[in-house]
């Protein structure tokens, strides 16, 4: 069978696949990824008590989660390009269910570590897979589809801490996490029963084209943009409550409320972007959002009172909302036949940024205070704007590498 004939058969199969059920499956998968990213932080105090861990032993658990996500991200792309999405997403949900039940009932610290690595690996598969899937089925508006997908990450990310906060005193963390694991059975079953687009390369993976992606400067520049975006998202999400406590004298419980303004701003903006990106140029929308983020971060840095600081945090959330969907939309447009592999490259770079930048912020904050370390936010946003100008020019000047 010739390459052209394979391409026509894949296109015909994609046309027969209803996009709405597939998009719903991706949204359920992204919701599960939100659960993965927040579960460890939410249960950590209970885990520390149960196993008698000190801070050093507890801190080791987070790199296990990150390493698992990174490994899942790297292997996912070539697999979905070669074999399709259904099996990968089903496997990811299965691993996450096993991992969540392991966190709930692990008899030993070793079992707990294995469970955390397992949900990380499954999370890496499901994050990369759902983003690439939505990019593939949203040819008329990839950035808009990816923006709506990101809303479901927020729902999953909020769900576990909220459930624990409301129910933990009655049920205990183990019962709640076990129940969350059972909830993930719903996305698993749904994934198994619906039809997905056919694999893009059903007979062999184009290794040469895959290797070329690793040398493509445009893809690497887009990966650098996501390096900064992920670093910024996790930095602000991880340190804002501490910033309010240390710099503004807000008690810990109330500081968490102000952190919620950040996530609220991001979720509301992504809901709006789902419609706006269908009518406006993604580059302009992203530049406008970066500007909003600069206003918000400046307001947070210079304000010494609560109201403007809270407004700044909300605006930062709005400002961060567009980067991932717009840049991933660029990736999907430029590399349509190897979208999974291209997504693996840029999302892996994003994960590195999400690890390094919060660490750098904490290190500088320990030495000079968080107000000084939060200068990294407007600085990175300026660099992000410069990269956007460069990438936009490159995209206009050169055709897709893999078409």
C-alpha positions in Angstrom: 0.0 0.0 0.0 1.5 3.4 -1.0 2.0 6.2 1.4 -0.6 8.3 -0.5 -3.2 5.6 -0.2 -2.6 5.2 3.5 -3.0 9.0 3.9 -6.4 8.9 2.1 -7.6 6.0 4.2 -6.6 7.8 7.4 -8.4 10.9 6.3 -11.5 9.0 5.4 -11.5 7.3 8.8 -11.1 10.6 10.5 -14.0 12.1 8.6 -16.2 9.2 9.7 -15.2 9.7 13.4 -17.6 12.0 15.2 -15.6 14.8 16.7 -17.9 15.6 19.7 -17.5 12.2 21.5 -13.8 12.3 20.9 -13.5 15.9 22.2 -15.5 14.8 25.3 -13.1 11.9 25.8 -10.1 14.4 25.7 -11.8 16.7 28.2 -12.4 13.8 30.6 -8.8 12.8 30.2 -7.5 16.4 30.9 -9.8 16.5 34.0 -8.0 13.3 35.1 -4.6 15.0 34.6 -5.7 17.8 36.8 -6.4 15.2 39.5 -3.0 13.7 39.0 -1.1 17.0 39.4 -3.0 18.0 42.6 -3.4 14.7 44.4 0.1 14.5 46.0 0.1 18.0 47.3 -3.4 17.6 48.7 -2.7 14.4 50.6 0.9 15.1 51.6 0.1 16.2 55.2 -1.9 13.0 55.8 0.8 10.9 54.1 3.5 12.5 56.3 1.6 11.6 59.4 0.8 8.0 58.2 4.3 7.1 57.4 6.1 9.3 59.9 8.1 11.2 57.2 10.4 14.1 57.7 10.5 17.0 55.3 13.4 15.5 53.3 11.6 12.2 52.8 8.4 13.9 51.8 10.2 16.2 49.4 11.5 13.2 47.5 8.0 12.2 46.5 7.5 15.2 44.2 10.5 14.4 41.9 9.0 10.9 41.5 5.8 12.4 40.2 7.6 14.8 37.9 9.9 12.1 36.6 6.9 9.9 35.9 5.1 12.7 34.0 8.2 13.4 32.0 8.7 9.8 31.0 5.0 9.4 30.0 5.2 12.6 27.9 8.3 11.5 26.0 7.1 8.1 25.0 3.5 9.1 24.3 4.0 11.1 21.1 5.6 8.5 18.8 3.1 5.9 20.2 0.0 7.9 19.3 1.4 8.8 15.9 2.1 5.1 15.2 -0.8 3.3 16.9 -3.5 6.0 17.6 -5.0 7.5 20.7 -7.5 4.9 22.1 -5.1 2.4 23.5 -2.8 5.0 25.0 -5.5 6.9 26.7 -7.1 3.7 28.1 -3.7 2.6 29.4 -3.1 6.0 31.0 -6.5 5.9 32.8 -5.8 2.3 34.0 -2.4 3.2 35.4 -3.8 6.3 37.1 -6.6 4.2 38.7 -4.1 1.7 40.0 -1.8 4.5 41.2 -4.6 6.4 43.1 -5.7 3.2 44.8 -2.1 2.6 45.7 -1.8 6.0 47.3 -4.9 5.3 49.3 -3.9 1.8 50.5 -0.2 1.5 50.1 1.1 -0.8 53.0 4.6 0.7 52.9 6.6 3.7 51.8 8.0 1.8 48.9 4.5 1.0 47.7 3.5 4.7 48.0 6.5 5.7 45.9 5.6 3.2 43.2 2.0 4.5 43.2 3.1 8.1 42.8 5.5 7.2 39.9 2.6 5.3 38.3 0.1 8.1 38.3 2.9 10.4 37.1 3.6 8.2 34.1 -0.1 7.8 33.3 -0.5 11.5 33.7 2.2 12.2 31.2 0.5 9.9 28.7 -2.9 11.4 29.2 -1.7 15.0 29.1 0.3 14.7 25.9 -2.3 12.4 24.3 -5.4 14.6 25.0 -3.6 17.8 23.8 -2.4 16.1 20.6 -5.9 14.6 20.0 -7.7 17.9 20.3 -5.2 19.5 18.0 -5.8 16.8 15.5 -9.6 17.1 15.5 -9.8 20.9 15.7 -8.3 21.8 12.4 -10.6 24.8 12.0 -9.6 26.3 15.4 -6.9 24.4 17.3 -6.1 27.1 19.8 -9.8 27.6 20.6 -10.3 23.8 21.2 -7.1 23.6 23.3 -8.3 26.5 25.4 -11.6 24.8 26.2 -9.6 21.6 27.0 -7.6 23.5 29.5 -10.7 24.5 31.5 -11.2 20.8 32.3 -7.7 20.6 33.8 -8.8 23.4 36.1 -11.9 21.5 37.2 -9.8 18.4 38.0 -7.2 20.4 39.7 -9.7 22.0 42.0 -11.7 18.9 42.7 -9.3 16.8 44.8 -8.3 19.6 47.2 -11.9 20.7 47.6 -13.1 17.1 48.3 -10.4 16.6 50.9 -11.1 19.9 52.5 -14.9 19.2 52.8 -14.9 15.5 53.6 -11.5 14.5 55.0 -12.6 14.9 58.7 -15.5 12.6 58.1 -14.1 10.0 55.8 -10.3 10.2 55.9 -8.0 10.8 53.0 -7.7 7.1 52.0 -11.4 6.7 51.4 -11.6 9.9 49.4 -8.6 9.1 47.2 -9.9 5.6 46.6 -13.2 7.1 45.6 -11.5 9.5 43.2 -9.7 6.4 41.7 -13.1 4.8 41.1 -14.4 8.1 39.4 -11.6 7.7 36.9 -13.2 4.5 35.8 -15.8 6.6 34.0 -13.3 8.2 31.5 -11.7 4.8 31.1 -15.0 3.1 30.1 -16.0 6.0 27.9 -12.6 5.9 26.1 -13.1 2.1 25.4 -16.5 2.4 23.9 -16.2 5.3 21.5 -14.4 5.5 18.1 -11.2 7.5 17.7 -9.4 8.7 14.6 -7.2 6.1 12.9 -3.5 6.1 13.5 -1.6 8.6 11.3 1.1 6.1 10.5 -0.5 2.6 10.8 2.3 0.7 9.1 5.5 2.3 10.3 6.7 5.4 12.2 8.7 7.8 10.1 11.8 7.8 12.2 13.7 10.3 10.0 11.0 12.9 10.2 10.8 12.4 14.0 14.5 13.0 14.3 14.2 16.1 12.2 11.7 17.6 14.7 14.4 17.6 17.3 16.6 19.8 15.1 13.8 22.1 14.0 14.6 25.6 15.5 10.9 26.7 15.3 9.7 23.8 17.3 12.5 24.4 19.9 11.5 28.1 20.2 7.9 27.1 20.8 9.1 24.6 23.4 11.1 27.4 25.1 7.9 29.5 25.2 6.1 26.6 27.0 9.2 26.3 29.3 8.5 29.8 30.4 4.7 29.4 30.5 4.8 26.3 32.6 7.5 27.8 34.9 5.3 30.9 35.4 2.1 28.9 36.0 3.6 26.7 38.6 5.7 29.4 40.2 2.7 31.7 40.8 0.4 28.7 41.7 3.0 27.4 44.2 4.2 30.6 45.9 1.3 33.1 45.9 -0.2 32.0 49.1 3.2 32.2 50.8 3.7 35.7 49.2 0.4 36.9 50.7 1.3 35.5 54.1 4.9 36.8 54.2 4.6 40.1 52.4 1.1 41.2 53.3 0.7 39.5 56.7 -2.4 37.4 55.7 -3.1 34.3 57.7 -2.5 31.0 55.9 -6.2 30.1 55.4 -7.1 33.4 53.9 -4.0 33.4 51.8 -5.3 30.2 50.1 -8.5 32.1 49.2 -6.5 34.7 47.4 -4.5 32.0 45.5 -7.9 30.8 44.2 -8.3 34.1 42.5 -5.3 33.2 40.3 -6.9 29.9 39.2 -10.3 31.5 38.8 -8.8 34.2 36.5 -7.1 31.5 34.3 -10.3 29.3 34.1 -12.6 32.2 33.2 -10.2 33.5 30.6 -9.8 30.1 29.0 -13.6 29.8 28.8 -13.7 33.2 27.0 -10.8 32.3 24.8 -12.7 29.3 23.5 -14.9 31.7 21.6 -12.5 34.6 21.1 -9.9 32.5 19.4 -12.3 31.5 16.7 -12.6 35.1 15.5 -9.3 36.7 16.3 -5.7 36.0 15.4 -4.1 33.8 18.1 -0.8 35.8 18.0 -2.7 39.1 18.9 -4.7 37.4 21.6 -1.6 35.9 23.2 0.2 39.3 23.1 -2.8 41.0 24.7 -2.8 38.3 27.4 0.9 38.8 28.0 0.2 42.5 28.5 -2.5 41.7 31.0 -0.1 39.5 32.9 2.5 42.2 33.0 0.0 44.7 34.4 -1.1 42.1 37.0 2.5 41.1 38.0 3.5 44.8 38.3 0.5 45.5 40.5 1.4 42.6 42.7 5.0 43.7 43.1 4.4 47.3 43.8 1.3 47.0 46.0 1.5 46.9 49.8 -2.2 46.6 50.5 -4.6 43.7 50.0 -7.1 44.9 47.3 -4.6 45.8 44.5 -2.5 42.7 45.3 -5.6 40.5 44.9 -6.5 42.2 41.7 -2.9 41.6 40.5 -3.2 37.9 41.2 -6.4 37.6 39.3 -5.0 39.5 36.3 -1.9 37.3 36.3 -4.2 34.3 36.0 -6.0 35.9 33.0 -2.6 36.8 31.5 -1.3 33.2 31.6 -4.4 31.7 30.1 -3.6 31.9 26.4 0.0 30.7 26.2 -0.5 27.0 26.3 -3.5 26.7 23.9 -2.1 29.2 21.4 1.4 27.7 21.3 0.1 24.2 21.1 -2.2 25.3 18.3 0.9 26.5 16.5 2.5 23.1 17.0 -0.6 21.3 15.7 -0.8 23.5 12.6 2.9 23.1 11.7 3.3 19.4 12.4 -0.1 17.8 11.6 1.2 14.4 10.6 3.5 14.0 13.6 1.5 16.1 16.1 2.0 13.6 19.0 5.7 13.5 18.6 6.0 17.3 18.3 3.8 17.7 21.4 6.1 15.4 23.3 9.0 17.6 22.5 7.4 20.9 23.6 5.5 19.5 26.6 8.7 17.8 27.9 10.4 21.2 27.7 7.5 22.8 29.5 7.9 20.2 32.3 11.5 21.2 32.8 10.5 24.8 33.1 7.8 23.9 35.6 10.5 22.2 37.7 13.3 24.8 37.5 11.6 28.1 37.7 9.6 27.5 41.0 12.9 26.2 42.5 14.7 29.3 41.4 11.9 31.5 42.8 12.1 29.7 46.2 15.9 30.0 46.3 15.9 33.7 45.6 13.0 34.2 48.0 14.8 32.5 50.8 17.7 34.9 50.4 16.0 38.1 49.5 12.3 37.7 50.1 9.5 36.6 47.8 8.8 40.2 46.6 12.3 40.3 45.1 12.0 36.8 43.7 8.7 37.5 42.0 10.5 39.9 39.6 11.0 36.7 37.6 7.3 36.9 36.6 7.3 40.2 34.6 10.9 39.3 33.4 9.8 36.0 31.9 6.7 37.6 30.4 8.8 40.1 28.5 11.0 37.3 27.2 7.8 35.4 26.3 6.6 38.3 24.2 9.9 38.6 22.4 9.8 34.8 21.6 6.3 35.2 20.3 7.4 37.9 17.8 10.3 35.6 16.6 8.1 32.5 16.3 5.3 34.4 14.5 7.8 35.6 12.0 9.3 32.2 11.5 5.8 30.6 11.0 4.9 33.2 8.3 8.3 32.7 6.6 8.5 28.9 6.4 6.0 26.1 5.6 5.2 23.2 7.8 8.2 20.8 8.3 6.0 17.6 8.3 2.8 18.0 6.3 
